[in-house]
Amino acid sequence: MATKTYASLPYTEPDHLVRDFASRGIVALPPERLGIPEEIHQRIYTLEKQAYLARKPVTPGGIPDVLKVINAPGVVDACNRIVGRNWAIVPFTHNASFASGARDQHWHKDDNGPYNGRKQRHHQAVQIEMLYYPQDVTEVMGPTATVPYSHYWTFNHEENHDNFAGADHLDFEYQISGMEGVPVSGPDSQYDWEDVVHRRTAHDVRMREAVSNTGWPLVKTLEAAPLRAGSVLLYSHNTFHRGNHRRDDWRLWDDHPRFMWRFWIYRTTEPDGDDRDDRYGAGEIAWRELGVDPLTGIDLREAGENATVVWRFHNHWMRTGQTPPPRPDARELSSKSRETEAGELAEQLLAMGDEAEPQRIGAAYRLASIGDDALAVQHLGAALYSHRESVRRAATYGLIAVGEPSTEIFAEATKSPVKWVRKAGVYGLGDCAPLTGEVLAATVSLLHHDPSVYVRAVAAGTLGCLGRRAAGTGIGTSLVPRCLEALVRSLEREENRLSMDLAQQRSIKFVRPTDECDICEGNGVDMGLDRFEPVRSAVRENALWSMVILCSHGAGLAGDALDSTIDALTAVVRSDRNVICVGFAMDALNRLANLETGGPSPASLDRLRADLIGLLGESPVRCWEALVRGGLSTKYLSAFSEAG
């Protein structure tokens, strides 16, 4: 497909990739930077259109050129810089095409737990999304609608049932009222065509006001268009976005469908420091002097310190994996002035209302960078025990930004009688603590014994994060086998349950916690196959997510837990009724077998390499996007008859 010459959305400059992702939360890659032939996009589009018009399933296995996009040099390089080397893809989770049409989806944040499962929202670049467009996307083709600069702010969900089911919403009443089911355009639209074209419908107004009514700084709708065929968007999984209606003649939609592929990506390695070079902004950035953002048209001179202090931390962390030094303005403070400012920020942490989310989060990060870790931990640690979720959330992120000095306060929080404090404590350990015996014991205790499914699920995810950091820093590597052992034991104890939407006979958006489970366990899918059932388990899925992370570092890190790990993962592939669990287990084994990690090869690993293709063949489906990303050669596609 020849490159078009019309104006397109401003693509991200390579030197600004990390900086822009840290601040804006969204970056755009042009097709010529992917490093693959542009005719690939035309082939993908042609095959996809044929399947779409024939109402046949569209999967990466059925259109294998999509797998070349996932591993395209430019995509790999960009994701390496944002989310670390050897990044992985969540299996069997919307990794297929989306066609735009007549309706407007609600504003929401996706959750990188599969299919509407609630998972922790890391501020760190741990979970991101990749959108790929095989055809040109014009402004009238229903381009993806996003809210840049929204990814660090959110709403309560622990006891807010509107946000229980994974995705957080800007305007849940839009869902409740049934407005989402009303066509905005197309043959069944009740709107005047001129109002559709000029964005004057009640739907358009409602979408704009939902964003502006947040009161958050800099937020404004960005429709991702025009884009050239082969364009890729990468954005934080915390970014508010939605599906958008088309504004062109509906009679042309089948001739010119707009497709989008989405892949959920997660980190398996720590930042390696390759981006420390000052040419890429590793030092202090004068954020407000950057002027008008070319992608959004937003003037960054309007950015306040509550935003820029958060950007500063994550820009530095993505480049180095480290907490940045104290803020320049804080370094000159006297002890008395520092204590005064800390007290004022502690008061700011208590600001009321959803619109004050940036003030609370900003205060937490400013405390973290005030130049006195003990003082910061004192104030943030007190806020961690607040009865208000919004305050606990800010305190948790602030303590994570302090880094290792927060370990003791988080470990103590895991012993709280309040489950929400225990959850915050074990989550915080995963994002900043070193892997020590004390930290491991606190995490494993919750994983194996906590009565809350939510807390156990977070503890399962924390073990992967702790092991990832141990591998990156070299601190605690001898304990990684104990992490794997704990995860294996968890798999032996935890059970899948009928998915909440089916068990409660209601839309996933309206499911509620039960006596059995206090976390959303999402939609269940059986793939139309007898082998699987529509079941879910937040703990099992998070445990296997962590095992993928740990297995990405090879047999050496697994140590004496290698054999039991391989056995447990093999059992999941062969017998688990939850297809998401099977996909994670396949990828973990695949990464053990195929990622080059050096060192001697144990006999059990040699057997795995010899048996892997046969083991994959025992399942009726394979998660090709995850497997190819994890090192499996695409040549094996031809060994299987199905296109899944």
C-alpha positions in Angstrom: 0.0 0.0 0.0 1.5 3.3 -1.0 2.0 6.0 1.6 -0.6 8.7 1.4 0.5 12.3 1.1 -2.4 13.9 3.0 -1.8 15.5 6.4 -1.7 13.1 9.3 -1.8 13.2 13.0 1.7 14.4 14.3 3.7 11.3 15.0 6.0 11.1 18.0 9.6 12.0 17.5 11.9 9.1 18.6 13.9 11.4 20.9 10.7 12.4 22.7 9.1 9.0 23.1 9.7 8.4 26.8 9.1 12.0 27.7 5.8 12.2 25.9 4.6 8.9 27.2 5.4 9.9 30.8 3.5 13.2 30.4 0.8 12.6 27.8 0.4 8.9 28.2 0.0 8.4 24.4 2.5 8.2 21.6 2.0 7.5 17.8 4.4 5.6 15.5 4.3 6.2 11.7 4.3 3.1 9.4 7.7 3.8 8.0 9.3 3.6 11.4 8.0 0.1 12.0 10.8 -1.4 9.9 8.6 -3.8 7.9 7.4 -3.6 4.3 4.4 -1.4 3.9 2.6 -4.0 1.7 2.1 -6.1 4.8 -0.6 -3.6 5.9 -2.5 -4.1 2.7 -2.4 -7.8 3.0 -3.7 -7.7 6.5 -6.5 -5.4 5.6 -7.5 -7.5 2.6 -7.7 -10.7 4.6 -9.4 -9.0 7.4 -12.0 -7.5 5.2 -12.7 -10.8 3.6 -13.3 -12.5 7.0 -15.3 -9.5 8.3 -17.7 -9.5 5.4 -18.0 -13.3 5.6 -18.7 -12.9 9.4 -15.8 -15.2 10.2 -13.6 -14.9 13.3 -10.5 -12.7 12.9 -7.5 -13.8 14.8 -3.7 -13.3 14.7 -3.3 -17.0 13.8 -5.6 -16.6 10.9 -3.8 -13.5 9.6 -0.2 -14.2 10.5 1.2 -11.0 9.0 -0.2 -9.4 12.2 2.5 -11.3 14.1 5.1 -9.5 12.0 3.7 -6.2 13.2 4.0 -7.2 16.8 7.6 -8.1 16.4 8.4 -5.3 13.9 11.8 -3.7 14.9 10.2 -0.2 15.4 7.4 -1.6 17.6 9.9 -3.6 19.6 12.2 -0.7 20.1 9.5 1.7 21.2 8.0 -0.8 23.6 11.4 -1.7 24.9 11.9 1.9 25.9 8.5 2.3 27.5 7.8 -1.1 29.1 11.1 -2.9 29.1 12.8 -5.7 27.0 11.1 -9.0 26.5 7.6 -7.5 27.1 4.7 -9.9 27.0 1.2 -9.9 25.6 -1.9 -10.9 27.6 -3.3 -14.0 25.8 -6.7 -14.4 24.3 -7.8 -10.9 25.4 -9.2 -8.7 22.7 -6.1 -9.3 20.6 -8.3 -9.1 17.5 -9.7 -6.5 15.3 -12.3 -3.9 16.1 -14.4 -2.3 13.4 -15.9 1.2 14.0 -19.7 1.7 13.4 -22.8 3.5 14.4 -22.4 3.8 18.2 -20.4 5.6 20.8 -18.8 3.6 23.6 -18.7 5.1 27.1 -15.5 6.8 28.3 -13.5 4.2 30.3 -10.1 2.8 31.3 -9.3 -0.7 30.2 -7.9 -3.1 32.8 -5.0 -5.2 31.8 -6.5 -8.1 33.7 -8.1 -10.2 31.0 -11.8 -9.6 30.0 -12.9 -7.1 32.7 -11.0 -8.6 35.6 -10.0 -6.0 38.1 -6.2 -5.5 38.4 -4.0 -2.9 40.1 -3.5 0.3 38.2 0.3 0.8 38.2 1.4 4.4 37.6 4.7 2.9 36.6 4.8 1.8 32.9 4.0 -1.8 33.8 0.9 -2.2 31.6 0.3 -0.5 28.2 -1.9 -1.0 25.2 -0.9 -1.2 21.5 -3.4 -0.2 18.8 -2.6 -1.0 15.2 -4.4 0.2 12.1 -3.9 -1.7 8.9 -5.7 1.0 6.7 -5.8 4.7 6.5 -8.0 6.3 9.2 -9.7 9.6 8.4 -11.5 11.9 10.8 -14.9 10.5 9.7 -14.2 6.8 10.0 -14.8 6.5 13.7 -11.2 7.1 14.9 -10.3 5.9 18.5 -11.2 8.7 20.9 -8.8 9.2 23.8 -8.2 11.6 26.7 -4.4 12.4 26.8 -3.1 13.5 30.2 -5.7 11.5 32.0 -3.7 8.4 32.9 -2.6 9.4 36.5 -6.1 10.4 37.7 -9.0 8.0 38.4 -11.9 7.3 40.7 -12.7 5.1 43.7 -13.7 1.6 42.9 -13.3 -0.5 46.1 -16.8 0.3 47.4 -18.0 2.2 44.3 -20.0 -0.5 42.4 -20.1 1.6 39.2 -16.4 0.9 38.8 -16.3 -2.6 40.2 -16.0 -4.4 36.9 -12.5 -3.6 35.9 -13.1 -0.5 33.7 -13.3 2.9 35.5 -15.8 5.3 33.9 -16.1 9.0 33.4 -19.9 8.9 33.0 -21.5 5.7 34.2 -25.0 7.2 33.8 -24.4 7.0 30.1 -24.3 3.2 30.4 -27.2 3.0 32.8 -29.5 5.2 30.7 -29.0 3.0 27.7 -27.5 5.8 25.6 -24.6 3.6 24.6 -27.0 1.3 22.7 -28.4 4.2 20.6 -26.9 4.6 17.1 -25.4 8.0 16.5 -25.0 7.5 12.8 -25.9 4.9 10.2 -29.3 3.8 8.9 -31.0 3.7 12.3 -29.8 7.1 13.5 -32.5 9.6 14.6 -30.1 12.5 14.4 -30.0 15.1 11.6 -27.1 14.3 9.3 -25.6 17.7 9.6 -25.5 17.4 13.3 -23.7 14.1 13.0 -21.1 15.5 10.6 -20.5 18.6 12.7 -20.4 16.8 16.1 -23.6 18.5 17.4 -25.5 15.5 18.5 -26.5 14.9 22.1 -24.0 12.0 22.2 -21.2 14.4 21.0 -22.1 17.0 23.6 -22.3 14.4 26.4 -18.9 13.0 25.5 -17.2 16.4 25.5 -18.9 17.4 28.8 -17.9 14.2 30.5 -14.3 15.1 29.9 -14.5 18.8 30.8 -16.6 18.1 33.9 -13.8 16.2 35.5 -12.1 19.5 36.3 -8.7 17.8 35.7 -5.8 19.8 34.2 -5.1 19.7 30.4 -7.6 17.0 29.6 -9.3 17.3 26.2 -10.6 14.7 23.7 -8.2 13.6 21.0 -9.6 11.5 18.1 -6.7 9.5 16.7 -6.9 10.6 13.0 -5.9 11.1 10.4 -3.6 8.1 10.5 -1.7 6.4 7.6 -2.1 2.7 7.1 0.3 0.8 9.4 0.2 3.4 12.2 0.6 2.3 15.8 -0.6 4.0 19.0 0.9 3.1 22.3 -0.8 4.3 25.4 -1.0 3.7 29.2 -3.7 1.3 30.1 -4.8 4.0 32.6 -5.8 6.4 29.7 -9.5 7.1 29.3 -10.7 6.2 25.8 -13.7 4.9 23.9 -14.9 3.5 20.6 -16.2 6.3 18.3 -19.0 6.4 15.8 -18.5 6.9 12.1 -19.5 10.2 10.4 -19.4 9.1 6.8 -22.1 7.6 4.5 -23.1 4.3 6.1 -23.6 2.7 2.7 -19.8 2.8 2.2 -18.9 1.2 5.5 -18.7 -2.4 4.1 -16.6 -1.1 1.2 -14.3 0.8 3.5 -14.3 -0.7 7.0 -12.1 0.8 9.7 -10.2 -1.9 11.5 -8.1 -1.7 14.7 -6.1 -4.4 16.4 -5.5 -4.1 20.1 -2.9 -5.9 22.2 -2.5 -5.6 25.9 1.2 -5.5 26.8 3.0 -5.9 30.2 6.5 -5.5 31.6 8.7 -8.5 32.4 12.0 -6.7 33.0 13.1 -3.6 34.8 14.3 -0.5 33.0 17.9 -1.1 32.0 19.2 2.5 32.0 19.8 2.7 28.2 17.9 5.9 28.1 20.0 7.8 30.6 21.7 9.8 27.8 20.8 13.5 28.2 20.0 13.7 24.5 16.8 11.9 25.5 15.9 14.1 28.4 17.3 12.0 31.3 18.0 15.2 33.3 15.5 17.7 34.6 12.9 18.8 32.0 11.3 22.2 32.0 7.9 20.8 31.2 6.1 24.1 30.9 8.7 25.4 28.5 7.9 22.7 26.0 5.2 24.9 24.5 2.2 23.5 22.6 2.0 19.7 22.5 2.0 19.0 18.7 -0.3 15.9 19.1 -3.0 17.5 21.2 -2.6 21.2 20.7 -2.6 21.6 24.5 -0.4 24.4 25.8 1.9 22.9 28.5 2.4 26.3 30.0 -0.9 25.6 31.7 0.5 22.5 33.4 0.7 22.9 37.2 3.2 21.3 39.6 0.7 18.7 40.6 1.0 17.2 37.1 4.6 17.9 36.3 5.9 16.4 39.5 4.2 13.1 38.5 5.6 13.3 34.9 9.1 14.0 36.4 9.0 10.8 38.4 7.9 8.5 35.6 10.1 10.0 33.0 13.1 9.3 35.2 11.8 5.8 36.3 11.2 4.6 32.7 14.8 5.6 31.8 16.6 4.3 34.9 14.3 2.2 37.1 15.3 4.5 39.9 13.6 7.1 42.1 14.7 10.6 40.9 16.6 12.9 43.2 14.7 15.5 45.3 13.0 18.3 43.3 15.4 21.2 42.6 13.2 23.6 44.5 13.2 21.3 47.6 16.9 20.9 47.8 17.4 24.5 49.0 14.8 24.3 51.7 15.8 24.6 55.4 14.7 21.9 57.7 12.0 24.1 59.1 10.7 25.2 55.7 10.7 21.6 54.6 8.6 20.5 57.5 6.2 23.4 56.9 5.8 22.4 53.2 5.4 18.7 54.2 2.6 19.7 56.6 0.8 21.7 53.9 1.1 18.8 51.4 -0.3 16.4 54.0 -3.3 18.7 54.2 -3.6 18.7 50.4 -3.7 14.9 50.5 -7.1 15.3 52.2 -8.7 17.4 49.5 -12.3 16.4 48.9 -14.0 15.3 45.7 -13.2 13.5 42.4 -12.1 16.8 40.8 -9.3 17.0 43.5 -7.7 13.8 42.4 -4.7 15.7 40.8 -4.2 17.7 44.0 -4.1 14.6 46.1 -1.8 12.6 43.7 0.3 15.7 43.1 0.7 16.3 46.9 1.8 12.6 47.3 4.5 12.9 44.6 5.7 16.2 45.9 6.1 14.7 49.4 8.0 11.9 47.9 10.5 14.3 46.3 10.8 16.7 49.2 14.3 15.7 50.0 13.6 13.9 53.4 12.4 10.3 52.9 11.6 9.9 56.6 9.5 13.0 56.7 7.7 11.9 53.5 7.1 8.4 54.8 5.7 9.8 58.1 3.0 11.8 56.3 2.2 9.4 53.5 2.2 6.4 55.9 -0.4 8.1 58.1 -2.5 8.8 55.0 -2.3 5.1 54.0 -4.6 4.3 56.9 -7.2 6.9 55.9 -10.8 5.6 55.7 -11.1 7.4 52.3 -10.0 5.3 49.3 -9.0 8.4 47.4 -6.5 9.4 50.1 -5.2 5.8 50.5 -4.7 5.7 46.7 -2.6 8.9 46.7 -0.6 7.8 49.7 0.1 4.4 48.1 1.5 6.1 44.9 3.4 8.6 46.9 5.1 5.9 49.0 5.9 3.9 45.9 7.6 7.1 44.5 9.7 7.4 47.7 10.9 3.9 46.9 12.7 1.4 49.1 12.4 3.5 52.3 8.6 2.8 52.2 9.2 -1.0 52.6 8.6 -1.1 56.3 5.4 0.9 56.2 4.0 -1.3 53.4 5.0 -4.5 55.2 3.3 -3.3 58.4 0.1 -2.5 56.3 -0.1 -6.1 55.2 -1.0 -7.0 58.8 -3.9 -4.5 59.0 -7.4 -5.8 60.0 -8.7 -3.6 57.1 -8.5 -5.5 53.9 -8.2 -2.4 51.8 -5.1 -1.4 53.7 -3.7 -4.9 53.4 -4.3 -4.7 49.6 -2.5 -1.3 49.4 0.4 -2.7 51.5 1.1 -5.8 49.4 0.6 -3.8 46.2 3.1 -1.2 47.3 5.7 -3.9 48.2 5.4 -5.1 44.6 6.1 -1.7 43.1 9.0 -0.5 45.3 10.4 -3.0 47.8 13.5 -5.2 47.5 12.9 -8.9 47.6 13.9 -9.8 51.1 12.9 -12.6 53.4 10.5 -10.3 55.4 8.9 -9.0 52.2 8.5 -12.4 50.8 7.0 -13.8 54.0 4.5 -10.9 54.2 3.4 -11.4 50.6 3.2 -15.2 50.7 1.2 -15.1 53.9 -1.5 -13.0 52.2 -1.4 -15.1 49.0 -2.0 -18.3 50.9 -4.2 -17.2 53.8 -6.0 -13.9 53.3 -9.8 -14.3 53.3 -10.1 -11.7 50.6 -9.8 -12.9 47.0 -8.9 -9.4 46.0 -6.0 -9.3 48.4 -4.8 -12.8 47.3 -4.9 -11.7 43.7 -2.8 -8.6 44.4 -0.3 -10.6 46.4 0.0 -13.0 43.4 0.8 -10.1 41.1 3.3 -8.7 43.6 5.4 -11.8 43.5 6.0 -11.3 39.8 6.9 -7.6 40.3 9.3 -8.5 43.2 11.0 -11.1 41.2 11.3 -8.9 38.2 13.0 -6.2 40.2 15.3 -8.8 41.9 16.4 -9.9 38.4 17.0 -6.3 37.4 18.9 -5.2 40.5 20.6 -8.5 41.5 19.1 -8.0 45.1 17.1 -11.0 46.3 17.7 -13.3 43.3 18.2 -16.3 45.6 14.6 -15.9 46.8 13.0 -15.9 43.3 12.7 -19.8 43.4 10.6 -19.3 46.6 8.4 -16.9 44.7 7.8 -19.5 42.1 7.1 -22.2 44.8 4.5 -19.9 46.4 2.8 -19.3 43.1 2.7 -23.1 42.3 1.1 -23.7 45.7 -1.4 -21.0 45.0 -2.4 -22.7 41.7 -2.9 -26.0 43.7 -5.3 -24.2 46.1 -7.2 -21.7 44.0 -10.3 -22.6 42.0 -11.9 -21.2 38.9 -15.5 -20.0 39.3 -18.3 -19.4 36.8 -17.8 -15.9 35.5 -19.7 -13.2 37.3 -21.8 -12.1 34.4 -23.1 -15.6 34.0 -23.4 -16.4 37.7 -25.3 -13.2 38.3 -27.2 -13.2 35.1 -26.4 -9.6 34.3 -24.1 -7.5 32.2 -20.5 -7.5 33.4 -20.9 -3.7 33.9 -23.4 -4.4 36.7 -22.0 -7.4 38.5 -21.4 -7.1 42.2 -19.1 -8.7 44.9 -20.4 -11.8 46.5 -19.7 -13.8 49.7 -17.4 -16.0 47.5 -15.5 -13.2 45.8 -14.9 -9.5 46.5 -13.2 -8.7 43.2 -14.6 -8.7 39.6 -13.6 -12.0 37.9 -15.0 -10.8 34.6 -16.5 -12.4 31.5 -15.8 -16.1 31.0 -15.2 -17.4 27.5 -15.1 -21.0 26.4 -14.1 -20.3 22.8 -16.9 -22.4 21.6 -14.9 -25.5 22.6 -15.8 -28.4 24.9 -12.3 -28.2 26.4 -13.0 -24.9 28.1 -15.7 -23.4 30.4 -16.7 -19.8 30.9 -14.9 -19.6 34.2 -12.4 -17.2 35.8 -10.1 -16.9 38.8 -8.4 -13.5 39.6 -5.8 -15.3 41.8 -5.0 -18.0 39.3 -4.7 -15.5 36.4 -2.5 -13.1 38.5 -0.3 -16.0 39.6 0.2 -17.1 36.1 0.9 -13.5 34.9 3.6 -13.4 37.5 5.0 -16.7 36.3 5.3 -15.4 32.8 7.4 -12.5 34.2 9.7 -14.8 36.2 10.0 -17.3 33.4 11.1 -14.5 31.1 14.4 -14.5 33.0 15.3 -18.2 32.3 16.0 -21.4 34.1 18.9 -19.8 36.1 16.6 -17.5 38.0 14.1 -20.3 38.6 16.8 -22.3 40.3 15.6 -25.4 42.2 12.0 -24.5 41.5 12.4 -25.0 37.8 11.1 -28.6 37.7 8.0 -27.9 39.9 7.3 -24.8 37.8 7.4 -26.7 34.5 5.2 -29.4 36.0 2.6 -26.9 37.3 2.5 -25.0 34.1 2.2 -28.1 32.0 -0.7 -29.3 34.1 -2.5 -25.9 33.5 -2.0 -26.2 29.7 -3.3 -29.8 29.7 -6.3 -29.5 32.1 -7.3 -26.0 33.1 -10.8 -25.1 32.0 -10.0 -21.3 32.0 -8.6 -20.4 28.6 -6.9 -17.3 29.9 -4.9 -19.4 32.4 -4.0 -21.8 29.6 -2.7 -18.9 27.5 -0.5 -17.6 30.4 0.9 -21.0 31.1 1.7 -21.6 27.4 3.6 -18.3 27.3 5.5 -19.0 30.5 6.7 -22.4 29.2 7.4 -20.9 25.8 9.6 -18.2 27.4 11.5 -20.7 29.4 12.2 -22.7 26.3 12.9 -19.9 23.8 14.2 -16.7 25.3 18.0 -16.7 25.3 19.2 -16.2 28.9 22.7 -17.9 28.8 24.2 -20.4 31.2 24.0 -24.2 31.3 20.8 -25.9 30.2 19.2 -28.2 32.8 17.9 -31.6 31.6 14.3 -30.5 32.4 14.7 -27.5 30.2 16.0 -29.6 27.3 13.0 -31.9 27.7 10.7 -28.9 27.7 12.2 -27.6 24.4 11.8 -31.0 22.9 8.2 -31.4 24.1 6.8 -27.8 23.7 5.3 -28.1 20.3 3.6 -31.3 21.1 2.3 -29.8 24.3 0.9 -26.8 22.5 -0.7 -29.3 20.1 -2.7 -30.9 22.9 -4.8 -27.7 23.2 -7.4 -26.9 20.5 -6.2 -23.2 20.4 -2.9 -21.4 20.9 -2.3 -17.7 21.8 -0.1 -17.0 18.8 0.4 -13.3 19.6 1.8 -14.1 23.0 3.8 -17.1 21.9 5.5 -15.4 18.9 6.3 -12.4 21.1 7.8 -14.8 23.6 10.3 -16.3 21.1 8.3 -19.0 19.3 9.0 -19.1 15.6 6.1 -18.4 13.2 7.2 -21.4 11.2 5.2 -23.5 13.7 1.9 -21.9 12.6 1.8 -24.3 9.7 2.0 -27.3 12.1 -1.5 -26.6 13.4 -4.7 -26.6 11.3 -6.8 -24.2 13.4 -6.5 -20.4 12.9 -6.8 -19.5 16.6 
